Amino acid sequence: MRPVAGVLSRWLLRNVIARGLAFEREAIDAYRALEAGLREPGRCADPELEGILSRLREEEQLHERILSDAAVGRLSVEELERARESHRHDRLDAIRPLPGEEAERWRPLLAAALEQEEETWIFYGNLGRMGTMPAMKKAFEVVAAMEKEHVDILRMVLGIAGSAKA
């Protein structure tokens, strides 16, 4: 007979991962919508913004893989740390706020994406602090750090001063 604590832990982990994956899908959908909007006829496409959104969407897809793989024990703490290091944005200081009309056009969608990223960052950050299984704890810490970077990027694009604080 399995210990109740082990069954409960696995059930909780599956539910937490499911919620995290739902956050990731929402973010991916938001970035896809923003990218599609940039390509609409009559819109002044901003290649820099399009590149940023594309990278953020790709990273959200990476988060899905990290969470799914870590949940079934396919990632080690070392692999998670390497994933984090290889996905740091090395040109954060080059990101500039969108100018005037473009800022106003995209502000509602970018603000919604920022809110989503902030919620996700807090969610994963809390799970990372509470985690007891090393690989899952590290997975949540890594994804939280990446989400924090996304928050900072969106704040820069929106022209919101300062980095977000945990």
Residue, then its C-alpha position, 0 to 999 in steps of 0.5 A: m500500500r502506498p503512503v498517503a503522503g506520497v500519493l497526496s504529494r504527487w497529486l498536488l504536484r500534478n495540479v500545480i504543474a497543470r496550473g503552471l502550464a495553463f499560465e504558460r499557454e495563456a502567455i503564449d497565446a498573448y504573444r501570438a496575438l500581439e505578433a499577429g497584430l503587428r503583421e495586420p495590414g495598415r499596422c506599422a510593424d515594429p521589427e524590434l517589438e516583433g523580435i522581443l515578442s517572438r523570443l518571449r513566446e519561444e521562452e514560454q514554450l521552453h517553460e512548458r517543456i521544463l515544467s513537464d520534464a521536471a515533473v516526471g524526473r527527466l531534468s536534473v538540477e544541473e540541466l535546469e541551471r544550464a537552461r537558465e544560463s543559456h536563455r538569459h537576455d544579454r541585451l536588456d539594456a538595448i531595449r527601448p520604450l515604444p515611441g508615442e503612437e506605437a506605445e498607445r496602440w500596443r499598451p493595452l495588450l502589452a499591459a495585459a501580458l505584463e500582468q500575466e507575467e507578473e502573476t506567473w513570476i509570483f506563482y513560480g517564485n512562491l513554489g520555488r521557495m516552498g519546494t522540497m524536491p530538488a529538481m522541482k524546486k530548481a525548475f520553479e526557481v529557473v522558470a521564476a527567474m525567466e518570468k522575472e526577466h520577461v516582466d522587466i522586458l515588458r516594463m522596458v517596452l512600456g516605458i515603466a521605470g525600474s525593475a520589478k522586485a520580488 
